[in-house]
């Protein structure tokens, strides 16, 4: 049996990270005869949700024992190796990788975004760790170019969630809006989004998606209040669970988070992206869907026209063109007897 340890931002019920873990665990189980242990912020949640072993991510002794007993250490996906969130976060994920290398394990950097790395120590740490890893896969061209400049072999892959199998059944009376708390969030944007919904979708049910309760739920409640101030009769629901299934049934979605947009595209949902981050801007551009900036300077009538004119088959064609390549990943799980 091959023993695999997985390190990432897991157990915090962030939709995107949990969806990536779901895809990763499913694929590992399909390879067969693999024992999986995930380092998690919520051991019980992770263990029950994915049917894997799980240990506390900061239980140092247990983490060391698990890595020492494993054959493969997987770090990712997501943006773990960056110092924007905090330098402490970078140090934590780097130490996990360093332990894997110290114990001579196969270390996989899985579909990560590398950087930003604003401090010289951060760049030094990441560069010297990744040089020693068995496989490095990155999810964006900026990360790939950074590693090329460092002389580190890496492969560019699409987001693992593209490999999810989702059945969609559009309900023509439901519109979704997905918001996240962010430093550039502002009342003007919320006001304009509410006006767009009230003027174009007041006859439909409005589902407001919170993809991480600890960060986004209060913002979603605030937006629901704004909608009801404009129109007390509008039908609204805040959605925190069964996210993929709920998104798959939408007619329209206005969304901030990258993975909410990605799931919608996979289901052919007519989608408008709220452009708060370069990765969202890139996805929207690639998929040819309309965007609203955080300063909401766009003409809402134009945004709606572009949104309404999207074609489901074209959105599906784009999403289906993205195929996650597991070939190099799988090759590392061939062990001689």
Helices and strands as residue ranges (DSSP letters): E 2-7, H 15-31, E 34-40, H 43-50, E 53-56, H 60-69, E 72-78, H 87-102, E 106-112, H 120-130, E 135-138, H 141-149, E 155-156, G 160-163, E 174-178, H 187-201, E 205-209, H 213-230, E 236-239, H 243-248, E 252-255, H 258-266, E 270-275, H 278-287, E 291-293, H 300-308, H 312-320, H 327-331
